[in-house]
Every structure is written in C-alpha cells, then in structure tokens.
Amino acid sequence: MSQPDLVHVAHLCQAMRRDIIEMVAAAGSGHPGGSLSAVEIVATLYSSVMKHDPADPKAPGRDRFVLSKGHAAPVLYAALAETGYLPREELTTLRKLGSRLQGHPDMHKLPGVEVSTGSLGQGLALANGMALALRLDGNAESTVFCLLGDGELQEGSVWEAAMAAAHYNLSNVVAIVDLNGLQIDGPTCEVMDLGNVLEKFAAFGWTVITCDGHSVEAMHDALTRAKAERERPAVVVARTMKGRGVSFMENLCDWHGKAPNADECARALVELAD
C-alpha cells in the first residue's frame, strides 16, 4: 500500500472505533471489546481488498463478507456507514426497536449484510455454501471472506466446515481469525485451550498466513495474499487485542457484552480523537 493509502485506512480505523463506542453507548448494550479488536481487519477489507459497491450491494461480481462472530455487529455497521451503505447518523439506532441495526446482523433489513449471523460456529459453513454456489454459477473470481472469533473455534462445526472447504477445494474462501485470546468467560487458554491454531488449519489442508491484526499494512498484505491463493482455502490468523484503542477496555473480557456509560464514552472518544 502507498503511504497515502495507509494514512487513509488509519483514519478510517479511528473513525470506525469512534462509531463503535458511540453506537454501543447509545444502545446501552452491545459488544465493544470484540468489535474494537477487529477494526483493522474489517477496515482493510472494505477499503482496499474486497470488491464491493455501496450503490449496488447485490452486484453479481462482488466479494462477500460473512461476520461469523455476529455479536461484533458494531464493527460491520461502522464499516458499512463509513463506506456509504447507510447514513452515519443511523448508527445510534443500534439495538433500538424497529432499527435496521439489530444486535446481530440481519440480511433482510440492511443492504450490505450478506447473511444473518450470531449463532457461533455457523459462519464458515455458510461461507462454504456461498463459495460452492458461486462455483456453480460460473463465478470463479468472487471471494467469500469469513471473520471468526478465536473463542468460536471451540465449536466443532468450525472444523467440520474447515474439512469440507479443503475437501471441495474452495480456494475462493478466505477465513480470518480474530485471535485476541479472550472470550466472555475469560482467556481462551483457560476456558478451552485452542492449541496451535496455525498448525490446526494447516493440518486440515488450508494455506495459513499470520500477521499483526492491528497493522493495516500487514493486514493488507496478508488478505491480498490469501485472496490470490487459488489452489486451496486460505486462513489469515490475525493477532489482535480485545478492546484495542481504548485504554480501559484493552485486553479485558469484561467488555464482552458491556456498554460504556456516558462518562466512559466521553473518555474513550477523547482517546480516539483523530
């Protein structure tokens, strides 16, 4: 990426972090920690890696994005608002009665949401189905990206889907693991140790790429390499920090499902000043 592009995406990340804090605070509920950890991942996808068009959300040649960790909906809504799918002022309707911005993404309400998610462990299988459908339609160019939480990898269905993707040679699937080391009940290593995630995916027949999940340049390089892989499915394991960008939320599982109050929101926005 050029230096101007890097600066642009860095500004986008800060804007998305402010959006996340403001919308979750306005809702009085939500998941800021796991949304903040995925900002660079999602911002890089929407700004420089995925083919997509806010003016034509159903364009046949588009790439697809599946937010398997659907509770992190605020990071997706922030990306959609910042790239033109919805007005930014709508973000503060998060989780409100009648809002298009449900607590988990709803494909029937909001343009740009490819599939409704939230039941953990299902997203990669959905991505596989999309990839197979694209193949049947003769579309070999579109890529399906699927963002998984690391706690989510404790679900057996994830590994069934990983095995299926390798078996059917779904080279148009790119999984991304938000490896922040925390889940709602504590560190993943204490709740259910994941072991070596890289070796696990490699053993299932995937191309494995790892990177610093908070470096836009590293994320762009990893995602671009994964998208270019046309021999087998690829996974990007992004090393991240829960709550990244807000000092009092960083590396704490407490902010999984907890909204900041007015004072905490104000403090966070000061830290996130552009």
BAFI-3210 file (N, C-alpha, C; in Angstrom, 3 decimals, decimal comma, padded with zeros to 6 digits):
// residues 274
n [1|2|3|4|5|6|7|8|9|10|11|12|13|14|15|16|17|18|19|20|21|22|23|24|25|26|27|28|29|30|31|32|33|34|35|36|37|38|39|40|41|42|43|44|45|46|47|48|49|50|51|52|53|54|55|56|57|58|59|60|61|62|63|64|65|66|67|68|69|70|71|72|73|74|75|76|77|78|79|80|81|82|83|84|85|86|87|88|89|90|91|92|93|94|95|96|97|98|99|100|101|102|103|104|105|106|107|108|109|110|111|112|113|114|115|116|117|118|119|120|121|122|123|124|125|126|127|128|129|130|131|132|133|134|135|136|137|138|139|140|141|142|143|144|145|146|147|148|149|150|151|152|153|154|155|156|157|158|159|160|161|162|163|164|165|166|167|168|169|170|171|172|173|174|175|176|177|178|179|180|181|182|183|184|185|186|187|188|189|190|191|192|193|194|195|196|197|198|199|200|201|202|203|204|205|206|207|208|209|210|211|212|213|214|215|216|217|218|219|220|221|222|223|224|225|226|227|228|229|230|231|232|233|234|235|236|237|238|239|240|241|242|243|244|245|246|247|248|249|250|251|252|253|254|255|256|257|258|259|260|261|262|263|264|265|266|267|268|269|270|271|272|273|274]
n.u [000,842|000,426|001,828|-000,102|-002,452|-002,216|-002,406|-005,002|-006,529|-005,816|-007,025|-009,651|-009,920|-009,765|-012,079|-014,022|-013,673|-014,548|-017,199|-018,093|-017,889|-019,666|-022,126|-022,635|-022,675|-024,913|-026,863|-026,778|-026,104|-024,318|-021,340|-018,443|-015,697|-014,859|-015,547|-013,872|-011,401|-011,369|-011,210|-009,109|-008,971|-011,535|-011,766|-009,632|-010,415|-012,810|-011,893|-009,756|-009,413|-011,659|-013,948|-016,588|-019,665|-021,279|-023,416|-024,557|-025,338|-025,874|-024,436|-023,452|-020,742|-019,439|-017,302|-017,883|-018,782|-018,769|-019,776|-019,004|-018,672|-021,094|-021,934|-020,228|-021,307|-021,307|-018,786|-019,041|-021,282|-020,184|-018,221|-019,871|-021,293|-019,237|-018,369|-020,477|-022,924|-025,009|-026,461|-024,389|-025,589|-027,524|-026,362|-026,625|-029,006|-028,669|-029,715|-032,177|-035,794|-037,296|-035,155|-032,816|-030,423|-029,745|-028,946|-027,459|-026,264|-028,672|-029,747|-032,055|-032,790|-030,776|-028,933|-025,934|-025,348|-024,627|-025,498|-027,491|-026,182|-024,806|-025,305|-022,863|-020,166|-021,270|-020,725|-018,538|-019,352|-021,541|-020,162|-018,787|-020,965|-021,822|-019,536|-019,507|-021,905|-021,253|-019,314|-020,881|-022,413|-020,625|-018,915|-015,830|-014,275|-015,107|-014,597|-015,212|-015,147|-014,662|-015,103|-013,980|-014,277|-011,794|-012,558|-014,756|-013,711|-013,780|-016,035|-017,223|-018,344|-017,010|-014,656|-015,590|-016,531|-014,115|-012,797|-014,510|-014,204|-011,569|-011,794|-013,528|-011,988|-012,164|-011,045|-011,868|-012,603|-011,811|-010,844|-010,761|-009,218|-009,868|-007,714|-007,723|-007,463|-009,275|-012,506|-016,015|-016,038|-013,455|-009,838|-009,084|-007,338|-007,763|-010,484|-011,084|-008,546|-007,070|-004,872|-002,351|-003,363|-002,593|-001,231|-003,324|-005,202|-003,525|-003,172|-005,669|-005,593|-005,373|-004,070|-002,046|-001,730|-000,220|-000,438|000,131|-002,676|-003,376|-001,947|-002,300|-000,929|000,254|-002,070|-003,287|-001,410|-001,505|-004,221|-004,471|-002,673|-003,945|-006,352|-005,418|-004,663|-005,201|-005,254|-006,144|-008,285|-007,741|-006,489|-006,297|-004,638|-005,036|-003,292|-004,530|-005,872|-008,264|-010,651|-009,033|-007,509|-008,900|-007,946|-008,876|-010,377|-008,825|-007,591|-009,300|-011,802|-014,123|-015,472|-016,934|-019,923|-020,752|-021,708|-020,242|-020,740|-022,003|-019,882|-017,668|-017,853|-017,289|-014,641|-013,406|-013,791|-012,215|-009,692|-009,726|-009,613|-009,023]
n.v [-001,199|002,283|005,205|007,350|005,772|004,120|006,027|006,921|004,591|004,290|006,551|005,845|003,628|004,856|006,417|004,396|003,171|005,206|005,317|002,782|002,980|005,106|004,136|001,810|002,843|004,519|002,620|001,261|-001,304|-004,137|-005,197|-004,046|-004,783|-007,066|-005,991|-003,780|-005,082|-006,107|-004,068|-003,134|-005,338|-005,450|-002,849|-002,785|-004,778|-003,640|-001,239|-001,695|-004,314|-006,042|-006,513|-004,453|-002,570|000,111|001,368|-000,633|-003,136|-005,815|-006,645|-009,018|-009,756|-009,174|-009,421|-011,353|-010,909|-012,520|-012,201|-014,130|-014,105|-012,831|-011,184|-009,076|-007,113|-004,207|-003,428|-004,152|-002,599|-000,060|-000,072|-000,316|002,074|003,984|003,511|004,050|002,630|003,149|005,953|007,734|008,797|006,994|005,046|005,356|004,189|001,614|-001,522|-000,551|-000,524|-001,507|-000,711|-000,970|-001,879|-004,416|-006,322|-008,450|-009,088|-008,626|-009,896|-009,347|-006,815|-004,874|-003,441|-004,742|-006,544|-009,818|-012,255|-013,431|-013,632|-014,932|-017,111|-018,831|-020,499|-021,174|-019,617|-020,202|-022,486|-021,402|-019,619|-021,467|-022,599|-020,387|-020,073|-022,477|-022,157|-019,935|-021,096|-022,954|-021,165|-020,292|-018,306|-017,574|-015,673|-014,125|-013,709|-015,205|-013,924|-014,727|-013,897|-015,015|-015,491|-016,180|-017,650|-018,809|-020,857|-023,032|-024,373|-027,318|-027,438|-025,575|-026,858|-028,996|-027,559|-026,490|-028,802|-029,572|-027,418|-027,763|-030,298|-029,864|-028,152|-025,296|-022,685|-020,121|-019,243|-017,355|-017,483|-015,618|-015,256|-013,688|-013,359|-012,738|-013,783|-013,788|-014,529|-014,534|-015,700|-015,564|-015,949|-017,646|-019,763|-020,793|-021,358|-023,152|-024,510|-023,558|-024,544|-024,778|-022,740|-022,154|-024,487|-026,284|-025,469|-025,803|-028,562|-029,335|-028,839|-026,247|-023,160|-021,198|-018,063|-015,659|-012,654|-009,321|-008,162|-005,529|-003,916|-002,094|-002,241|-004,803|-006,353|-005,807|-006,906|-009,628|-010,339|-009,835|-011,689|-014,027|-013,878|-014,170|-016,783|-019,671|-022,376|-023,740|-023,424|-020,487|-019,158|-016,360|-015,687|-013,431|-011,632|-010,069|-007,549|-007,519|-004,940|-002,977|000,201|001,712|002,550|001,651|-000,496|-002,352|-005,624|-006,914|-009,103|-008,196|-006,352|-007,694|-007,710|-005,557|-002,220|001,071|003,640|007,063|008,735|007,048|006,681|009,292|009,555|007,554|008,562|010,822|009,642|008,536|010,604|012,059]
n.w [000,000|-000,687|000,955|001,271|001,072|003,314|005,342|004,887|005,515|008,166|009,305|008,751|010,432|012,979|012,844|012,664|015,134|016,845|015,999|016,860|019,677|020,176|019,157|020,651|023,227|023,004|022,617|025,002|025,370|024,039|022,222|022,643|023,003|021,363|018,948|018,621|018,489|015,963|014,118|012,324|010,642|009,392|008,348|006,529|004,736|003,625|002,578|000,828|-000,142|-000,675|-003,399|-003,847|-003,919|-002,714|-003,971|-005,401|-003,885|-004,376|-006,552|-008,950|-009,298|-006,954|-004,014|-001,045|002,420|005,484|008,701|011,027|013,803|014,999|017,092|017,107|015,574|015,619|014,490|011,836|011,074|011,415|009,402|007,144|007,302|007,084|004,533|002,892|002,773|004,497|006,257|008,552|010,825|011,433|012,921|015,677|016,232|016,888|018,049|018,764|018,951|015,983|014,442|011,690|012,416|014,012|017,022|016,176|012,868|010,284|007,379|006,017|006,603|006,223|003,621|002,218|004,174|003,998|005,050|007,748|010,992|014,087|015,705|017,011|015,346|012,937|010,702|008,926|007,571|006,228|004,582|003,011|001,637|000,116|-001,467|-002,919|-004,320|-005,895|-007,502|-008,919|-010,331|-012,148|-011,426|-010,847|-009,765|-007,583|-004,083|-000,919|002,200|005,602|008,892|011,930|015,475|018,029|020,321|019,227|017,744|019,325|018,764|017,365|014,833|013,297|012,559|011,110|008,924|008,042|007,217|005,141|003,353|002,497|001,352|-000,819|-002,196|-001,923|-002,975|-003,174|-000,728|002,100|005,317|008,343|011,391|014,362|016,591|019,630|022,123|024,227|025,642|026,516|029,077|029,994|029,499|026,453|026,626|029,111|029,273|027,124|025,749|022,715|021,482|018,938|016,582|013,972|013,130|013,314|011,292|009,090|009,166|008,403|005,754|004,745|003,381|005,351|006,846|008,879|010,850|012,221|013,583|013,983|012,376|009,580|007,162|007,310|007,514|005,052|003,277|004,073|003,645|000,914|-000,149|000,702|-000,699|-003,269|-003,371|-005,126|-005,054|-002,820|000,140|002,182|005,254|007,358|010,203|012,560|014,886|017,620|019,928|022,394|022,699|021,614|021,315|023,140|026,207|028,754|028,105|026,906|026,417|028,202|029,305|030,345|028,772|026,945|025,856|027,357|027,731|027,447|029,919|030,038|030,926|030,524|027,798|026,894|027,790|026,254|023,655|023,707|023,805|021,301|019,540|016,375]
ca.u [000,000|001,162|001,702|-001,427|-003,464|-002,061|-002,946|-006,460|-007,120|-005,617|-008,104|-010,886|-009,938|-010,124|-013,495|-014,820|-013,627|-015,459|-018,556|-018,412|-018,115|-020,867|-023,372|-022,864|-023,076|-026,285|-027,741|-026,735|-025,751|-023,543|-020,052|-017,360|-014,365|-014,596|-015,690|-012,653|-010,249|-011,450|-011,336|-008,162|-009,348|-012,709|-011,463|-008,773|-011,248|-013,758|-011,249|-008,720|-009,251|-012,880|-014,718|-017,960|-020,180|-022,433|-024,525|-025,122|-024,916|-026,091|-023,717|-023,062|-019,299|-018,874|-016,848|-018,845|-018,217|-019,597|-019,332|-019,427|-018,818|-022,136|-022,090|-019,376|-022,017|-020,920|-017,653|-019,576|-022,119|-019,287|-017,624|-020,908|-021,599|-018,098|-018,147|-021,593|-024,109|-026,060|-026,033|-023,720|-026,483|-028,349|-025,630|-027,097|-030,250|-028,290|-030,498|-033,441|-036,961|-037,551|-033,927|-032,201|-029,166|-030,044|-027,790|-026,694|-026,602|-029,892|-029,648|-033,338|-033,027|-029,725|-028,104|-024,528|-025,243|-024,811|-026,184|-027,747|-025,269|-024,892|-025,146|-021,434|-019,763|-022,011|-020,351|-017,645|-020,181|-022,292|-019,214|-018,587|-022,137|-021,747|-018,447|-019,957|-022,913|-020,536|-018,682|-021,941|-022,849|-019,548|-018,192|-014,587|-013,485|-015,535|-014,079|-016,031|-014,350|-015,413|-014,392|-014,282|-013,634|-010,984|-013,395|-015,662|-013,034|-014,093|-017,206|-016,826|-018,835|-015,987|-013,665|-016,287|-016,523|-012,731|-012,541|-015,289|-013,609|-010,397|-012,238|-014,097|-011,000|-012,807|-009,990|-012,498|-012,933|-010,745|-011,228|-009,916|-009,405|-009,565|-007,066|-007,455|-007,135|-010,280|-013,912|-016,872|-015,767|-012,057|-008,873|-009,414|-006,446|-008,304|-011,840|-010,881|-007,310|-007,159|-003,640|-001,727|-004,398|-001,968|-000,982|-004,607|-005,719|-002,619|-003,461|-006,926|-005,360|-005,501|-002,928|-002,124|-000,969|-000,423|000,018|-000,288|-004,021|-003,586|-001,133|-003,039|-000,052|000,369|-003,373|-003,488|-000,540|-001,988|-005,509|-004,232|-002,064|-004,962|-007,310|-004,759|-004,476|-006,197|-005,043|-006,906|-008,752|-006,698|-006,897|-005,415|-004,732|-004,633|-003,043|-005,196|-006,123|-009,655|-010,802|-007,909|-007,718|-009,462|-007,023|-009,521|-011,060|-007,871|-007,207|-010,206|-013,006|-015,288|-016,175|-017,661|-021,327|-020,969|-021,614|-019,722|-021,702|-021,749|-018,529|-016,710|-017,933|-016,565|-013,201|-012,960|-013,766|-011,035|-008,554|-009,849|-009,591|-008,252]
ca.v [000,000|003,541|005,934|007,981|004,742|003,723|007,116|006,900|003,481|004,589|007,473|005,061|002,816|005,716|006,776|003,220|002,969|006,189|004,863|001,641|003,462|005,945|003,388|000,890|003,678|004,964|001,459|000,793|-002,724|-004,484|-005,871|-003,190|-005,391|-007,864|-005,141|-002,972|-005,906|-006,470|-002,868|-003,111|-006,418|-005,082|-001,617|-003,121|-005,492|-002,778|-000,094|-001,959|-005,715|-006,612|-005,875|-004,198|-001,296|000,536|001,746|-001,866|-004,137|-007,178|-006,860|-010,438|-009,964|-008,674|-010,328|-011,465|-010,913|-013,185|-011,924|-015,294|-013,624|-011,839|-010,234|-007,916|-006,350|-002,796|-003,169|-004,240|-001,426|001,090|-000,156|-000,038|003,508|004,767|003,292|004,561|001,776|003,734|007,218|007,570|009,128|005,820|004,157|005,486|003,417|000,233|-002,293|000,109|-001,165|-001,115|-000,327|-001,924|-002,301|-005,341|-006,713|-009,308|-008,653|-009,173|-009,721|-008,898|-005,426|-003,914|-003,700|-004,953|-007,716|-010,959|-013,362|-013,212|-014,452|-014,727|-018,422|-019,051|-021,758|-021,436|-018,724|-020,778|-023,363|-020,514|-019,140|-022,589|-022,701|-019,285|-020,349|-023,538|-021,574|-019,111|-022,018|-023,486|-020,074|-019,957|-017,132|-018,036|-014,511|-013,554|-014,368|-015,120|-013,725|-015,094|-013,495|-015,867|-015,219|-017,330|-018,476|-019,528|-022,045|-024,149|-025,045|-028,395|-027,196|-024,821|-027,776|-029,705|-026,669|-026,401|-030,047|-029,539|-026,440|-028,387|-031,431|-029,343|-027,243|-023,985|-021,675|-018,795|-018,955|-016,861|-017,323|-014,712|-015,494|-012,563|-014,086|-011,796|-014,542|-013,655|-014,753|-013,966|-016,268|-015,422|-016,285|-018,878|-020,845|-021,352|-021,865|-024,339|-024,148|-023,769|-025,098|-024,006|-022,534|-022,219|-025,887|-026,965|-025,196|-026,435|-029,989|-029,526|-028,649|-024,834|-022,247|-020,435|-016,814|-014,967|-011,266|-008,392|-007,749|-004,092|-003,225|-002,029|-002,713|-006,256|-006,931|-005,707|-007,896|-010,977|-010,563|-009,868|-012,992|-015,061|-013,772|-014,617|-018,240|-020,339|-023,815|-024,297|-022,334|-019,807|-018,531|-015,345|-015,657|-012,071|-011,464|-008,820|-007,286|-007,162|-003,568|-002,178|001,616|002,373|002,010|000,955|-001,683|-003,242|-006,918|-007,260|-009,785|-007,517|-005,550|-008,583|-007,624|-004,455|-000,916|002,158|004,676|008,367|009,191|006,168|007,014|010,557|009,252|006,784|009,430|011,675|008,814|008,207|011,811|011,796]
ca.w [000,000|-000,674|002,214|001,369|001,339|004,714|006,168|004,716|006,262|009,590|009,673|008,723|011,656|014,104|012,697|012,999|016,592|017,448|015,685|017,724|021,038|020,230|018,935|021,778|024,367|022,762|022,786|026,384|025,345|022,852|022,413|022,143|023,023|020,168|017,762|018,521|018,112|014,544|013,292|011,196|009,725|008,602|007,616|005,393|003,766|002,923|001,933|-000,174|-000,540|-001,249|-004,467|-003,409|-004,403|-001,905|-004,848|-005,967|-002,892|-004,856|-007,815|-009,011|-009,244|-005,701|-002,976|000,056|003,770|006,488|010,069|011,799|015,182|014,735|018,193|016,793|014,536|015,514|013,590|010,477|010,832|011,265|008,068|006,152|007,357|006,628|003,101|002,104|002,700|005,318|006,839|009,847|011,932|011,745|013,821|017,060|016,401|017,191|019,024|019,076|018,375|014,604|013,744|010,761|013,034|015,097|017,825|015,283|011,505|009,693|005,932|005,481|006,978|005,900|002,438|002,537|005,051|003,105|005,713|009,172|011,785|015,522|016,318|016,762|014,751|011,700|009,605|007,918|006,740|005,338|003,565|002,088|000,771|-000,850|-002,404|-003,811|-005,217|-006,873|-008,455|-009,779|-011,201|-013,072|-010,936|-010,230|-009,369|-006,302|-002,884|000,284|003,409|006,805|010,108|013,078|016,745|018,448|021,177|018,340|017,220|020,215|018,196|016,459|013,471|012,564|011,995|010,037|007,761|007,563|006,493|003,895|002,439|001,892|000,522|-002,065|-002,782|-002,013|-002,990|-003,125|000,666|002,983|006,716|009,131|012,817|015,253|017,686|020,719|023,331|025,285|025,336|027,551|030,395|030,365|028,447|025,729|027,063|030,346|029,038|026,289|025,048|021,265|020,951|017,859|015,563|012,652|012,806|013,140|009,948|008,123|009,175|007,683|004,330|004,388|003,363|006,599|006,885|010,144|010,794|013,266|013,209|014,158|011,372|008,326|006,088|007,430|007,194|003,602|002,631|004,372|002,988|-000,527|-000,433|000,894|-001,801|-004,501|-003,301|-005,957|-005,004|-001,699|001,005|002,947|006,513|007,940|011,660|012,918|016,321|017,986|021,340|022,672|023,166|021,114|021,026|024,326|027,207|029,873|027,589|026,263|026,977|029,303|028,829|030,927|027,757|026,033|026,233|028,305|027,068|028,281|030,325|029,408|031,267|029,853|026,369|026,704|027,954|025,093|022,469|023,837|023,400|019,877|018,721|015,173]
c.u [000,870|000,955|000,365|-002,546|-003,413|-002,660|-004,471|-007,098|-006,937|-006,692|-009,442|-011,014|-010,331|-011,597|-014,393|-014,812|-014,540|-016,915|-018,985|-018,742|-019,427|-022,135|-023,665|-023,288|-024,519|-027,277|-027,843|-026,452|-024,988|-022,188|-018,906|-016,012|-014,010|-014,830|-014,412|-011,453|-010,213|-011,444|-010,392|-008,492|-010,460|-012,457|-010,611|-009,553|-012,080|-013,091|-010,334|-008,607|-010,499|-013,393|-016,142|-018,356|-021,408|-023,643|-025,218|-024,725|-025,075|-025,408|-023,181|-021,564|-018,645|-018,219|-017,884|-018,112|-019,223|-019,005|-019,809|-019,578|-019,821|-022,368|-021,218|-019,995|-021,609|-019,747|-018,105|-020,414|-021,257|-018,664|-018,651|-021,264|-020,469|-017,822|-019,403|-022,832|-025,288|-025,551|-025,439|-024,654|-027,389|-027,666|-026,157|-028,451|-029,947|-029,160|-031,798|-034,591|-037,208|-036,311|-033,486|-030,933|-029,467|-028,772|-026,887|-027,140|-027,805|-029,896|-030,939|-033,609|-032,029|-028,952|-026,632|-024,304|-025,596|-025,645|-026,370|-026,873|-025,446|-024,807|-023,737|-021,156|-020,393|-021,458|-019,485|-018,406|-021,025|-021,398|-018,933|-019,747|-022,158|-020,696|-018,830|-020,997|-022,265|-019,879|-019,716|-022,445|-021,784|-018,769|-016,960|-013,778|-013,857|-015,012|-015,055|-015,104|-015,218|-014,584|-014,901|-013,619|-012,816|-011,747|-014,353|-015,041|-013,217|-015,319|-016,751|-017,254|-017,849|-015,035|-014,297|-016,274|-015,124|-012,372|-013,269|-014,673|-012,383|-010,804|-012,753|-013,193|-011,586|-011,758|-010,549|-013,038|-011,678|-011,340|-010,256|-010,230|-008,948|-009,022|-006,701|-007,275|-008,154|-011,660|-014,720|-016,512|-014,310|-011,125|-009,236|-008,559|-006,930|-009,690|-011,790|-009,713|-007,385|-005,931|-003,060|-002,713|-003,811|-001,767|-002,288|-005,159|-004,832|-002,900|-004,759|-006,792|-005,488|-004,139|-003,080|-001,184|-001,236|000,132|-000,412|-001,641|-004,326|-002,655|-001,885|-002,195|000,058|-000,945|-003,616|-002,662|-001,083|-003,286|-005,364|-003,624|-003,097|-005,963|-006,723|-004,522|-005,580|-005,996|-005,893|-007,401|-007,611|-007,291|-005,830|-005,654|-004,145|-004,487|-003,553|-005,319|-007,575|-009,706|-009,763|-008,316|-008,306|-008,762|-007,721|-010,360|-010,072|-007,564|-008,027|-011,450|-014,278|-016,118|-016,765|-019,125|-021,629|-020,760|-020,989|-020,843|-021,291|-020,331|-017,470|-016,701|-017,128|-015,056|-012,660|-012,842|-012,606|-009,793|-008,549|-009,921|-008,633|-006,901]
c.v [001,239|004,240|006,669|006,982|004,296|004,766|007,121|005,802|003,690|005,546|006,745|004,220|003,650|006,107|005,604|002,955|003,971|005,779|003,739|002,106|004,227|005,111|002,437|001,671|004,138|003,831|001,028|-000,693|-003,003|-005,036|-005,012|-003,895|-006,128|-007,119|-004,340|-003,815|-006,190|-005,268|-002,883|-004,193|-005,946|-003,817|-001,907|-003,862|-004,527|-001,629|-000,483|-003,396|-006,265|-005,805|-005,692|-002,799|-000,911|000,916|000,527|-003,038|-005,582|-007,449|-008,286|-010,669|-009,535|-009,796|-010,315|-011,449|-011,528|-012,889|-013,073|-014,940|-012,460|-010,845|-008,992|-007,082|-004,879|-002,525|-003,258|-003,017|-000,172|001,104|000,187|001,448|004,334|004,575|003,544|003,696|002,333|005,036|007,019|007,851|007,957|004,899|004,208|004,813|001,956|-000,353|-001,615|-000,622|-000,621|-000,738|-001,406|-002,531|-003,152|-005,688|-007,689|-008,981|-009,386|-008,864|-009,198|-007,427|-004,442|-004,300|-003,809|-006,096|-008,942|-012,072|-013,017|-014,171|-014,147|-016,023|-018,897|-020,452|-022,048|-020,698|-019,355|-021,747|-022,541|-019,993|-020,228|-022,711|-021,617|-019,575|-021,439|-023,017|-020,709|-019,986|-022,567|-022,439|-019,663|-018,726|-017,600|-016,895|-013,967|-014,398|-014,173|-015,047|-014,025|-014,778|-014,304|-015,319|-016,409|-018,221|-019,328|-020,810|-023,247|-024,931|-026,099|-028,166|-026,388|-025,787|-028,709|-028,865|-026,530|-027,635|-030,047|-028,585|-027,017|-029,512|-030,952|-028,301|-025,847|-022,878|-020,257|-018,477|-018,483|-016,705|-016,366|-014,982|-014,266|-013,166|-013,111|-012,474|-014,489|-014,014|-014,344|-014,452|-016,141|-015,725|-017,603|-020,049|-021,505|-021,966|-023,167|-024,041|-024,535|-024,469|-024,196|-023,894|-022,658|-023,671|-026,649|-026,734|-025,840|-027,926|-030,308|-029,204|-027,218|-024,180|-021,306|-019,238|-016,161|-013,560|-010,519|-007,820|-006,287|-003,255|-003,253|-002,585|-004,235|-006,940|-006,918|-006,760|-009,304|-011,282|-010,643|-011,203|-014,114|-015,062|-014,312|-016,126|-018,936|-021,844|-024,475|-023,152|-021,766|-019,200|-017,525|-015,342|-014,329|-011,956|-010,088|-008,681|-006,861|-005,731|-002,600|-000,731|002,404|001,764|001,195|-000,237|-002,738|-004,484|-007,314|-007,942|-009,126|-006,786|-006,413|-008,556|-006,540|-003,132|000,115|003,108|006,016|008,862|008,355|006,418|008,266|010,336|008,535|007,674|010,409|010,897|008,553|009,441|011,613|012,497]
c.w [000,000|000,659|002,330|001,664|002,788|005,647|006,097|005,564|007,763|010,094|009,708|009,990|012,871|014,045|013,078|014,492|017,307|017,207|016,639|019,132|021,130|020,078|020,092|023,023|024,217|022,977|024,241|026,490|024,062|023,222|021,874|022,041|021,760|018,879|017,543|018,081|016,614|013,606|012,094|010,172|008,789|007,773|006,386|004,319|002,937|002,170|000,780|-000,658|-001,239|-002,435|-003,954|-003,853|-003,575|-002,748|-005,460|-005,067|-003,351|-006,199|-007,878|-008,824|-007,950|-004,895|-001,850|001,405|004,732|007,862|010,950|013,274|015,176|015,856|017,996|015,676|014,478|014,574|012,135|010,155|010,640|009,876|006,990|006,131|006,755|005,134|002,271|001,994|003,498|005,903|008,240|011,010|012,313|012,759|015,254|017,280|016,734|018,303|019,454|018,372|016,964|013,809|012,762|011,376|014,256|015,872|017,112|013,857|010,935|008,196|005,311|005,757|006,371|004,654|002,829|003,502|004,207|003,729|007,180|009,981|013,272|016,292|016,011|016,226|013,408|010,483|008,534|007,016|005,772|004,219|002,538|001,108|-000,287|-001,918|-003,402|-004,812|-006,287|-007,935|-009,440|-010,771|-012,208|-012,681|-010,179|-009,637|-007,992|-005,138|-001,741|001,485|004,627|008,039|011,298|014,338|017,187|019,432|020,366|017,805|018,141|019,732|017,181|015,021|012,641|011,856|010,971|008,760|007,181|006,743|005,151|002,884|001,747|000,945|-000,831|-002,728|-002,980|-001,896|-003,032|-001,739|001,392|004,368|007,387|010,596|013,591|016,555|018,812|022,067|024,448|024,757|026,563|028,955|030,832|029,215|027,769|026,210|028,345|030,136|028,239|025,365|023,574|020,698|019,880|016,697|014,162|012,227|012,579|011,720|008,877|008,028|008,443|006,199|003,846|004,235|004,548|006,538|008,225|010,057|012,051|012,846|013,424|013,281|010,051|007,185|006,113|007,084|005,694|002,873|002,836|003,631|001,471|-000,939|-000,327|-000,254|-003,102|-004,528|-004,095|-006,022|-003,919|-000,823|001,830|004,205|006,931|009,441|012,127|014,438|016,750|019,499|021,518|023,208|022,645|020,817|022,180|025,534|028,288|029,419|027,091|027,094|028,206|028,739|029,368|029,867|026,648|026,484|027,240|027,581|027,994|028,693|029,719|029,688|030,555|028,357|026,076|026,801|026,730|023,855|022,518|023,383|021,896|018,984|017,571|015,224]
res [m|s|q|p|d|l|v|h|v|a|h|l|c|q|a|m|r|r|d|i|i|e|m|v|a|a|a|g|s|g|h|p|g|g|s|l|s|a|v|e|i|v|a|t|l|y|s|s|v|m|k|h|d|p|a|d|p|k|a|p|g|r|d|r|f|v|l|s|k|g|h|a|a|p|v|l|y|a|a|l|a|e|t|g|y|l|p|r|e|e|l|t|t|l|r|k|l|g|s|r|l|q|g|h|p|d|m|h|k|l|p|g|v|e|v|s|t|g|s|l|g|q|g|l|a|l|a|n|g|m|a|l|a|l|r|l|d|g|n|a|e|s|t|v|f|c|l|l|g|d|g|e|l|q|e|g|s|v|w|e|a|a|m|a|a|a|h|y|n|l|s|n|v|v|a|i|v|d|l|n|g|l|q|i|d|g|p|t|c|e|v|m|d|l|g|n|v|l|e|k|f|a|a|f|g|w|t|v|i|t|c|d|g|h|s|v|e|a|m|h|d|a|l|t|r|a|k|a|e|r|e|r|p|a|v|v|v|a|r|t|m|k|g|r|g|v|s|f|m|e|n|l|c|d|w|h|g|k|a|p|n|a|d|e|c|a|r|a|l|v|e|l|a|d]
***
